[in-house]
Amino acid sequence: MSVGTRILSVEDDERIRTAVKLALEDEGWAVEEAETGEAALATFQRQPTDVVLIDIMLPGIDGFDVCRSIRRVSDVPIVMVTARADTHDVVAGLEAGADDYLTKPFAPKELSARIRALLRRARSSESGSTHLRFGDLEIIPDEGVVRRGGEEIHLTKTEFRLLVELASSPGRVFSRETLLERVWGYGYFGDGRLVDVHVRRLRTKVEADAANPRHVVTVRGLGYKLQA
């Protein structure tokens, strides 16, 4: 991995924080640590990092609020860490703006693999047609620009990659498994909830009526497709 990669680990449990730090430093990454949400935001404001790991249960400001606060000012890749595979926690973390989640206890190799995938996606350049148009929706992959009705809208890196992937084959139905592999870079261990929540977030931005989507359409039992 390129020199200079910095990761912010937000975890109040010292044993877990130390184990994570050692595992990530073994990969050659520099690790900043924070024990509370307030400390995490101060650290991030002082020097933004390449990836942020946030434990949900924190003293003071919880992980959801930390994620939302960072997401308001940055599209840095964020991984939420939860002690439970509870659907509510997972979905709430993704709705707060996280790109992925991990459930404790997790293996250091899995954490490293997730981070490597996030870094690859964050640093890869998009390629494709100069302009893609779907009714009032315009996508410019090479510039990272999306407009609806002529007005530019902001997407996170993950939301943008998801939209571009769907737009690469208009009308084609993409399964959740295919999108996990192509957008998140994950194979069999991916979770379809990542796709579902990001599709919902994407619709709130690119659709005039997210409850009745015109462009990002669900094909029941199969997956999602993009149409004009």
Salt bridges, closest charged atoms under 4 A:
GLU11 OE1 - LYS104 NZ 3.02
ASP13 OD1 - ARG15 NE 3.72
GLU25 OE2 - LYS21 NZ 2.91
GLU27 OE1 - ARG116 NH1 3.16
GLU32 OE2 - ARG6 NH2 2.89
GLU33 OE2 - ARG17 NE 3.80
GLU35 OE2 - ARG17 NH2 3.48
ASP50 OD1 - ARG123 NH2 3.61
ASP55 OD1 - LYS104 NZ 3.08
ASP65 OD1 - ARG68 NH2 2.75
ASP75 OD1 - LYS157 NZ 3.00
ASP89 OD2 - ARG84 NH2 2.83
ASP89 OD1 - HIS88 ND1 3.72
GLU95 OE2 - ARG200 NH2 3.06
ASP99 OD2 - ARG71 NH2 3.04
ASP100 OD2 - ARG114 NH1 2.90
GLU110 OE2 - ARG114 NH2 3.03
GLU126 OE2 - ARG161 NH1 3.23
ASP136 OD1 - HIS215 NE2 2.84
GLU138 OE2 - HIS131 NE2 3.32
GLU138 OE2 - ARG133 NH2 3.42
GLU138 OE1 - ARG147 NH1 3.38
GLU159 OE2 - ARG201 NE 2.99
GLU159 OE1 - LYS205 NZ 2.74
GLU165 OE2 - ARG182 NH1 3.03
ASP191 OD2 - ARG193 NH2 2.76
ASP196 OD1 - ARG176 NE 2.72
